[in-house]
Amino acid sequence: QSWSRGMSYCFHSESHLDTGPIYVRENGKLHVVNQGAGGIQHVTPKTRPFRLFSRGFSVELCMNREDDRARRQRTDHFIFTYTKEGNLRYSAKSLFSLVLGYISDNVDHIDSLIGFPEQIAEKLFSAAEARQKFTEPVTGLRALQKFTEAYGNLVLCSLCLRNRYLVISEKLEEIKSFRELTCLDLSCCKLGDEHELLEHLTKEALSSVKQLLLKDNSLSDAGLRRMTAPVRVLKKGLENLLVLDLSCNPKITDVGIGYLLSFKKLSCLDISGTGLKDVNAVIKRLQMQIGLVHSKVPLKEFDHSNCKTEGWAEQTVLQWEQAAMEAIKPQDSLRSRTAALRFYGKTHRIEEVVKCKLVETETKASGNLQFYKEKVPNCHLPLKKEVVGSHELKNNKKRALAEQERERTSKQKHLCLTVEDWDLLNTY
């Protein structure tokens, strides 16, 4: 009995803890300890609900605890406006906008968008773009590929990357995900012959390109051979090309111009500032084989004003460019330090990259080599009786000429293919 009183006193001293009812078995009977009176009541235990947590305990459910934004109180479900009197008024957003915001936050988890309505997909793309989801390294690429696979040229139909070699180096895989482009400007990027992006130009995803600007890219005859091999042999790749700019590439010679003769649909060509040896022979060859005439006046197709970034991802490309420029900002603050080190001879002087403006002045001084295809007018002959009389003779001549042309082209195919061409074609 004294032992139970001592226990009761112990529990009475720690009465600030809500431990719930405590039962003590004594002499074969079950007793409940009365903390308020300090004794033991000889009563049968009552069924009281056992409290697992103390009063005031609350639980917060978060989808992602690693993200600090998930712990904050959500206020983006409301729209706050001011009335004419200056009072603050709020209204709840629509269910569509809430669902659109949730999906845009998790746009990288979408399996596919094929068959999804274009109007809703454009709003979803804009919402994800506003959250800068496409600038993320891994998830942004995966999300962008879902849109380009489903909507093609709606995401981007024209892309201008002139003098944006930093964007190309940082977002190469994202740029390669764009499909069905009609205009692509890669001028002044110093890509060279072995760049991965030039190899991507020959893929079927960019077979829709009609205007390609490769001005000042350190290209040579080897790069043109690689770029035209699918068209020359497989009839794939840039077969629909209409406008091509290869100016300011001094390593391109007469041999490289011969590879361009496979572009039968080519209507405008600029080879100013290239390393041609016999200019007159090249002019005659282009006119005889693909019908391009030398222009004495600069053509408007090569003033770089027609090719602009257009599509849903226009702001996305600007975000990539801003991120690339911010990455090199710390280097600008070190110019004073490097200038002092150069003065004392502690570092080697690094020459700056020649800009396109300097190359353009050299091109104007050397001469303009721009070509265009004249439009042939349709001649409708009113006298049909004379034409019907000689129709059979003309058909026979056409058949004979066609057979000779087939034999000649088949021989040229076997002759123009080299070992390097076959090695290149094996990669496709």
LOBALO-682117 format. One record per residue (C-alpha): residue number from 1; x, y, z; residue in three letters. Coordinates in steps of 0.5 Angstrom, whole numbers. Example, Ala and Ser with C-alpha at 12.3 -4.5 7.8 and 13.67 -1.06 7.14 Angstrom:
# LOBALO-682117
[atom 1,[25,-9,16],"ALA"] [atom 2,[27,-2,14],"SER"] 
This chain:
# LOBALO-682117
[atom 1,[0,0,0],"GLN"] [atom 2,[6,5,2],"SER"] [atom 3,[9,3,-5],"TRP"] [atom 4,[3,5,-9],"SER"] [atom 5,[2,12,-5],"ARG"] [atom 6,[9,13,-7],"GLY"] [atom 7,[8,12,-14],"MET"] [atom 8,[2,16,-13],"SER"] [atom 9,[6,22,-11],"TYR"] [atom 10,[11,21,-16],"CYS"] [atom 11,[6,22,-21],"PHE"] [atom 12,[3,28,-18],"HIS"] [atom 13,[9,31,-18],"SER"] [atom 14,[10,31,-26],"GLU"] [atom 15,[2,32,-27],"SER"] [atom 16,[4,37,-32],"HIS"] [atom 17,[5,31,-37],"LEU"] [atom 18,[-1,29,-40],"ASP"] [atom 19,[1,21,-40],"THR"] [atom 20,[-6,19,-39],"GLY"] [atom 21,[-9,13,-35],"PRO"] [atom 22,[-4,9,-31],"ILE"] [atom 23,[-7,2,-28],"TYR"] [atom 24,[-4,-2,-22],"VAL"] [atom 25,[-5,-9,-21],"ARG"] [atom 26,[-5,-11,-13],"GLU"] [atom 27,[-7,-17,-10],"ASN"] [atom 28,[-10,-20,-16],"GLY"] [atom 29,[-14,-13,-18],"LYS"] [atom 30,[-13,-8,-23],"LEU"] [atom 31,[-13,-1,-20],"HIS"] [atom 32,[-13,6,-23],"VAL"] [atom 33,[-8,12,-21],"VAL"] [atom 34,[-12,18,-19],"ASN"] [atom 35,[-7,24,-20],"GLN"] [atom 36,[-11,29,-17],"GLY"] [atom 37,[-13,26,-11],"ALA"] [atom 38,[-6,23,-10],"GLY"] [atom 39,[-9,16,-8],"GLY"] [atom 40,[-12,10,-12],"ILE"] [atom 41,[-19,9,-14],"GLN"] [atom 42,[-22,2,-13],"HIS"] [atom 43,[-26,2,-19],"VAL"] [atom 44,[-27,-2,-25],"THR"] [atom 45,[-23,2,-31],"PRO"] [atom 46,[-27,6,-36],"LYS"] [atom 47,[-26,6,-43],"THR"] [atom 48,[-23,12,-45],"ARG"] [atom 49,[-20,14,-52],"PRO"] [atom 50,[-12,13,-52],"PHE"] [atom 51,[-9,20,-54],"ARG"] [atom 52,[-3,18,-59],"LEU"] [atom 53,[-1,26,-59],"PHE"] [atom 54,[-2,31,-55],"SER"] [atom 55,[-7,37,-56],"ARG"] [atom 56,[-5,42,-61],"GLY"] [atom 57,[-1,37,-65],"PHE"] [atom 58,[-2,38,-73],"SER"] [atom 59,[1,35,-79],"VAL"] [atom 60,[3,39,-85],"GLU"] [atom 61,[2,35,-92],"LEU"] [atom 62,[8,37,-97],"CYS"] [atom 63,[9,34,-104],"MET"] [atom 64,[16,35,-104],"ASN"] [atom 65,[19,37,-97],"ARG"] [atom 66,[26,39,-101],"GLU"] [atom 67,[23,45,-104],"ASP"] [atom 68,[23,51,-100],"ASP"] [atom 69,[17,53,-104],"ARG"] [atom 70,[12,48,-102],"ALA"] [atom 71,[13,50,-95],"ARG"] [atom 72,[11,57,-96],"ARG"] [atom 73,[3,58,-96],"GLN"] [atom 74,[0,58,-102],"ARG"] [atom 75,[-2,65,-105],"THR"] [atom 76,[-2,64,-112],"ASP"] [atom 77,[-9,61,-112],"HIS"] [atom 78,[-12,68,-112],"PHE"] [atom 79,[-12,74,-116],"ILE"] [atom 80,[-11,80,-112],"PHE"] [atom 81,[-14,87,-115],"THR"] [atom 82,[-15,94,-113],"TYR"] [atom 83,[-22,97,-113],"THR"] [atom 84,[-23,104,-115],"LYS"] [atom 85,[-24,106,-108],"GLU"] [atom 86,[-17,103,-106],"GLY"] [atom 87,[-19,97,-103],"ASN"] [atom 88,[-16,90,-104],"LEU"] [atom 89,[-20,85,-107],"ARG"] [atom 90,[-18,78,-108],"TYR"] [atom 91,[-22,73,-113],"SER"] [atom 92,[-20,65,-113],"ALA"] [atom 93,[-17,63,-120],"LYS"] [atom 94,[-21,58,-125],"SER"] [atom 95,[-20,51,-124],"LEU"] [atom 96,[-17,51,-131],"PHE"] [atom 97,[-11,56,-129],"SER"] [atom 98,[-10,52,-123],"LEU"] [atom 99,[-9,45,-127],"VAL"] [atom 100,[-5,49,-132],"LEU"] [atom 101,[0,51,-127],"GLY"] [atom 102,[0,45,-124],"TYR"] [atom 103,[2,41,-130],"ILE"] [atom 104,[7,46,-132],"SER"] [atom 105,[11,45,-126],"ASP"] [atom 106,[11,38,-127],"ASN"] [atom 107,[12,38,-135],"VAL"] [atom 108,[18,34,-135],"ASP"] [atom 109,[14,28,-133],"HIS"] [atom 110,[9,28,-139],"ILE"] [atom 111,[9,22,-142],"ASP"] [atom 112,[7,24,-149],"SER"] [atom 113,[3,30,-152],"LEU"] [atom 114,[1,27,-159],"ILE"] [atom 115,[-6,28,-160],"GLY"] [atom 116,[-7,33,-155],"PHE"] [atom 117,[-10,40,-158],"PRO"] [atom 118,[-6,45,-160],"GLU"] [atom 119,[-9,51,-157],"GLN"] [atom 120,[-9,48,-150],"ILE"] [atom 121,[-1,46,-151],"ALA"] [atom 122,[1,53,-153],"GLU"] [atom 123,[-2,55,-147],"LYS"] [atom 124,[2,50,-143],"LEU"] [atom 125,[8,51,-146],"PHE"] [atom 126,[7,59,-145],"SER"] [atom 127,[6,57,-137],"ALA"] [atom 128,[12,52,-137],"ALA"] [atom 129,[16,58,-141],"GLU"] [atom 130,[14,63,-136],"ALA"] [atom 131,[17,58,-130],"ARG"] [atom 132,[23,57,-134],"GLN"] [atom 133,[23,50,-134],"LYS"] [atom 134,[26,49,-141],"PHE"] [atom 135,[32,52,-138],"THR"] [atom 136,[34,47,-133],"GLU"] [atom 137,[39,42,-136],"PRO"] [atom 138,[36,35,-136],"VAL"] [atom 139,[29,36,-135],"THR"] [atom 140,[28,42,-139],"GLY"] [atom 141,[31,38,-145],"LEU"] [atom 142,[26,32,-144],"ARG"] [atom 143,[20,37,-143],"ALA"] [atom 144,[22,40,-150],"LEU"] [atom 145,[23,34,-154],"GLN"] [atom 146,[15,32,-152],"LYS"] [atom 147,[13,39,-155],"PHE"] [atom 148,[17,38,-161],"THR"] [atom 149,[15,31,-162],"GLU"] [atom 150,[8,33,-162],"ALA"] [atom 151,[8,40,-166],"TYR"] [atom 152,[14,40,-170],"GLY"] [atom 153,[14,47,-173],"ASN"] [atom 154,[9,50,-169],"LEU"] [atom 155,[14,50,-163],"VAL"] [atom 156,[19,53,-168],"LEU"] [atom 157,[19,54,-175],"CYS"] [atom 158,[25,59,-176],"SER"] [atom 159,[31,60,-171],"LEU"] [atom 160,[36,65,-172],"CYS"] [atom 161,[43,64,-168],"LEU"] [atom 162,[47,69,-171],"ARG"] [atom 163,[54,70,-167],"ASN"] [atom 164,[51,66,-162],"ARG"] [atom 165,[56,61,-161],"TYR"] [atom 166,[55,61,-153],"LEU"] [atom 167,[48,58,-154],"VAL"] [atom 168,[50,53,-159],"ILE"] [atom 169,[55,50,-154],"SER"] [atom 170,[51,50,-148],"GLU"] [atom 171,[44,48,-151],"LYS"] [atom 172,[46,44,-157],"LEU"] [atom 173,[42,38,-155],"GLU"] [atom 174,[36,43,-154],"GLU"] [atom 175,[37,46,-161],"ILE"] [atom 176,[38,39,-164],"LYS"] [atom 177,[31,37,-162],"SER"] [atom 178,[27,42,-166],"PHE"] [atom 179,[24,39,-172],"ARG"] [atom 180,[21,42,-179],"GLU"] [atom 181,[25,48,-179],"LEU"] [atom 182,[24,52,-185],"THR"] [atom 183,[30,57,-184],"CYS"] [atom 184,[36,57,-180],"LEU"] [atom 185,[41,62,-179],"ASP"] [atom 186,[48,60,-176],"LEU"] [atom 187,[52,65,-179],"SER"] [atom 188,[59,68,-175],"CYS"] [atom 189,[59,62,-170],"CYS"] [atom 190,[66,59,-173],"LYS"] [atom 191,[63,52,-173],"LEU"] [atom 192,[68,48,-177],"GLY"] [atom 193,[67,42,-181],"ASP"] [atom 194,[67,37,-176],"GLU"] [atom 195,[61,40,-171],"HIS"] [atom 196,[56,36,-169],"GLU"] [atom 197,[51,41,-171],"LEU"] [atom 198,[53,41,-178],"LEU"] [atom 199,[52,33,-178],"GLU"] [atom 200,[45,34,-175],"HIS"] [atom 201,[43,38,-181],"LEU"] [atom 202,[43,32,-186],"THR"] [atom 203,[38,28,-182],"LYS"] [atom 204,[31,27,-184],"GLU"] [atom 205,[29,32,-178],"ALA"] [atom 206,[31,38,-182],"LEU"] [atom 207,[30,36,-189],"SER"] [atom 208,[24,42,-189],"SER"] [atom 209,[30,47,-188],"VAL"] [atom 210,[29,52,-194],"LYS"] [atom 211,[34,57,-192],"GLN"] [atom 212,[41,56,-189],"LEU"] [atom 213,[46,61,-187],"LEU"] [atom 214,[53,59,-186],"LEU"] [atom 215,[56,65,-187],"LYS"] [atom 216,[63,66,-183],"ASP"] [atom 217,[64,59,-180],"ASN"] [atom 218,[71,56,-182],"SER"] [atom 219,[68,51,-187],"LEU"] [atom 220,[72,48,-193],"SER"] [atom 221,[71,43,-198],"ASP"] [atom 222,[71,37,-193],"ALA"] [atom 223,[65,40,-190],"GLY"] [atom 224,[61,41,-196],"LEU"] [atom 225,[62,34,-198],"ARG"] [atom 226,[60,31,-191],"ARG"] [atom 227,[54,36,-192],"MET"] [atom 228,[52,34,-199],"THR"] [atom 229,[53,27,-199],"ALA"] [atom 230,[46,25,-197],"PRO"] [atom 231,[43,29,-202],"VAL"] [atom 232,[48,27,-208],"ARG"] [atom 233,[47,19,-206],"VAL"] [atom 234,[41,18,-202],"LEU"] [atom 235,[36,24,-204],"LYS"] [atom 236,[35,26,-197],"LYS"] [atom 237,[37,31,-192],"GLY"] [atom 238,[37,38,-195],"LEU"] [atom 239,[34,36,-202],"GLU"] [atom 240,[29,42,-201],"ASN"] [atom 241,[34,48,-200],"LEU"] [atom 242,[32,54,-204],"LEU"] [atom 243,[37,59,-200],"VAL"] [atom 244,[44,58,-198],"LEU"] [atom 245,[49,63,-196],"ASP"] [atom 246,[57,60,-196],"LEU"] [atom 247,[60,67,-196],"SER"] [atom 248,[66,69,-192],"CYS"] [atom 249,[69,62,-192],"ASN"] [atom 250,[76,62,-195],"PRO"] [atom 251,[77,55,-195],"LYS"] [atom 252,[72,53,-200],"ILE"] [atom 253,[75,52,-207],"THR"] [atom 254,[72,50,-214],"ASP"] [atom 255,[72,43,-212],"VAL"] [atom 256,[67,45,-206],"GLY"] [atom 257,[62,49,-211],"ILE"] [atom 258,[62,42,-215],"GLY"] [atom 259,[58,39,-209],"TYR"] [atom 260,[53,44,-209],"LEU"] [atom 261,[51,42,-216],"LEU"] [atom 262,[46,37,-212],"SER"] [atom 263,[42,42,-210],"PHE"] [atom 264,[37,42,-216],"LYS"] [atom 265,[32,46,-212],"LYS"] [atom 266,[37,52,-210],"LEU"] [atom 267,[35,59,-212],"SER"] [atom 268,[39,63,-209],"CYS"] [atom 269,[47,62,-207],"LEU"] [atom 270,[52,67,-204],"ASP"] [atom 271,[59,65,-205],"ILE"] [atom 272,[62,71,-204],"SER"] [atom 273,[69,71,-200],"GLY"] [atom 274,[71,64,-202],"THR"] [atom 275,[77,62,-204],"GLY"] [atom 276,[75,61,-211],"LEU"] [atom 277,[81,60,-216],"LYS"] [atom 278,[77,61,-223],"ASP"] [atom 279,[71,65,-222],"VAL"] [atom 280,[69,65,-229],"ASN"] [atom 281,[69,58,-230],"ALA"] [atom 282,[65,57,-223],"VAL"] [atom 283,[60,62,-226],"ILE"] [atom 284,[59,58,-232],"LYS"] [atom 285,[58,52,-229],"ARG"] [atom 286,[53,54,-224],"LEU"] [atom 287,[49,57,-230],"GLN"] [atom 288,[49,51,-234],"MET"] [atom 289,[48,46,-229],"GLN"] [atom 290,[43,49,-224],"ILE"] [atom 291,[41,55,-228],"GLY"] [atom 292,[44,60,-223],"LEU"] [atom 293,[45,67,-226],"VAL"] [atom 294,[50,72,-223],"HIS"] [atom 295,[47,78,-220],"SER"] [atom 296,[50,85,-220],"LYS"] [atom 297,[46,87,-215],"VAL"] [atom 298,[46,85,-208],"PRO"] [atom 299,[40,80,-206],"LEU"] [atom 300,[35,82,-201],"LYS"] [atom 301,[35,74,-199],"GLU"] [atom 302,[42,75,-196],"PHE"] [atom 303,[41,81,-191],"ASP"] [atom 304,[40,77,-185],"HIS"] [atom 305,[33,80,-184],"SER"] [atom 306,[28,75,-186],"ASN"] [atom 307,[31,70,-182],"CYS"] [atom 308,[28,71,-175],"LYS"] [atom 309,[27,66,-169],"THR"] [atom 310,[19,65,-169],"GLU"] [atom 311,[15,60,-166],"GLY"] [atom 312,[13,58,-159],"TRP"] [atom 313,[20,57,-156],"ALA"] [atom 314,[22,65,-158],"GLU"] [atom 315,[22,67,-151],"GLN"] [atom 316,[26,60,-149],"THR"] [atom 317,[32,62,-154],"VAL"] [atom 318,[32,69,-151],"LEU"] [atom 319,[32,66,-144],"GLN"] [atom 320,[38,61,-146],"TRP"] [atom 321,[42,67,-149],"GLU"] [atom 322,[41,71,-143],"GLN"] [atom 323,[43,65,-138],"ALA"] [atom 324,[50,64,-143],"ALA"] [atom 325,[51,72,-142],"MET"] [atom 326,[50,72,-135],"GLU"] [atom 327,[55,66,-135],"ALA"] [atom 328,[61,70,-138],"ILE"] [atom 329,[59,76,-134],"LYS"] [atom 330,[65,75,-128],"PRO"] [atom 331,[70,75,-134],"GLN"] [atom 332,[68,82,-136],"ASP"] [atom 333,[70,84,-129],"SER"] [atom 334,[77,81,-129],"LEU"] [atom 335,[79,85,-135],"ARG"] [atom 336,[83,91,-131],"SER"] [atom 337,[87,85,-128],"ARG"] [atom 338,[89,82,-134],"THR"] [atom 339,[91,88,-137],"ALA"] [atom 340,[95,90,-131],"ALA"] [atom 341,[98,83,-132],"LEU"] [atom 342,[99,84,-140],"ARG"] [atom 343,[103,90,-138],"PHE"] [atom 344,[108,87,-134],"TYR"] [atom 345,[109,81,-138],"GLY"] [atom 346,[106,75,-134],"LYS"] [atom 347,[101,73,-139],"THR"] [atom 348,[101,72,-146],"HIS"] [atom 349,[96,77,-150],"ARG"] [atom 350,[90,73,-153],"ILE"] [atom 351,[87,76,-160],"GLU"] [atom 352,[80,77,-160],"GLU"] [atom 353,[75,74,-165],"VAL"] [atom 354,[74,77,-171],"VAL"] [atom 355,[67,79,-172],"LYS"] [atom 356,[62,79,-178],"CYS"] [atom 357,[63,86,-179],"LYS"] [atom 358,[70,86,-181],"LEU"] [atom 359,[69,80,-185],"VAL"] [atom 360,[63,83,-189],"GLU"] [atom 361,[68,89,-191],"THR"] [atom 362,[73,85,-194],"GLU"] [atom 363,[68,81,-198],"THR"] [atom 364,[65,88,-201],"LYS"] [atom 365,[72,89,-203],"ALA"] [atom 366,[74,83,-206],"SER"] [atom 367,[67,82,-210],"GLY"] [atom 368,[60,80,-210],"ASN"] [atom 369,[59,73,-212],"LEU"] [atom 370,[51,72,-211],"GLN"] [atom 371,[47,68,-215],"PHE"] [atom 372,[39,67,-217],"TYR"] [atom 373,[35,63,-221],"LYS"] [atom 374,[31,67,-226],"GLU"] [atom 375,[23,65,-227],"LYS"] [atom 376,[22,62,-233],"VAL"] [atom 377,[15,65,-236],"PRO"] [atom 378,[10,60,-238],"ASN"] [atom 379,[9,61,-246],"CYS"] [atom 380,[2,58,-248],"HIS"] [atom 381,[2,57,-255],"LEU"] [atom 382,[-5,58,-259],"PRO"] [atom 383,[-4,54,-265],"LEU"] [atom 384,[-5,47,-262],"LYS"] [atom 385,[-6,43,-269],"LYS"] [atom 386,[1,44,-271],"GLU"] [atom 387,[4,41,-264],"VAL"] [atom 388,[-1,35,-265],"VAL"] [atom 389,[2,34,-271],"GLY"] [atom 390,[9,33,-269],"SER"] [atom 391,[8,31,-262],"HIS"] [atom 392,[10,23,-263],"GLU"] [atom 393,[17,26,-266],"LEU"] [atom 394,[18,30,-260],"LYS"] [atom 395,[16,24,-255],"ASN"] [atom 396,[21,19,-259],"ASN"] [atom 397,[26,24,-258],"LYS"] [atom 398,[25,25,-251],"LYS"] [atom 399,[25,18,-250],"ARG"] [atom 400,[32,17,-253],"ALA"] [atom 401,[35,23,-249],"LEU"] [atom 402,[32,20,-243],"ALA"] [atom 403,[35,14,-244],"GLU"] [atom 404,[42,17,-245],"GLN"] [atom 405,[41,21,-239],"GLU"] [atom 406,[40,15,-235],"ARG"] [atom 407,[46,12,-237],"GLU"] [atom 408,[50,18,-236],"ARG"] [atom 409,[48,20,-229],"THR"] [atom 410,[49,12,-227],"SER"] [atom 411,[56,13,-229],"LYS"] [atom 412,[57,19,-225],"GLN"] [atom 413,[54,16,-219],"LYS"] [atom 414,[59,11,-219],"HIS"] [atom 415,[65,16,-221],"LEU"] [atom 416,[63,21,-216],"CYS"] [atom 417,[63,17,-210],"LEU"] [atom 418,[70,16,-206],"THR"] [atom 419,[72,12,-200],"VAL"] [atom 420,[71,18,-196],"GLU"] [atom 421,[64,18,-199],"ASP"] [atom 422,[62,11,-197],"TRP"] [atom 423,[65,12,-190],"ASP"] [atom 424,[60,18,-189],"LEU"] [atom 425,[54,14,-192],"LEU"] [atom 426,[55,8,-187],"ASN"] [atom 427,[54,13,-181],"THR"] [atom 428,[47,14,-183],"TYR"] 
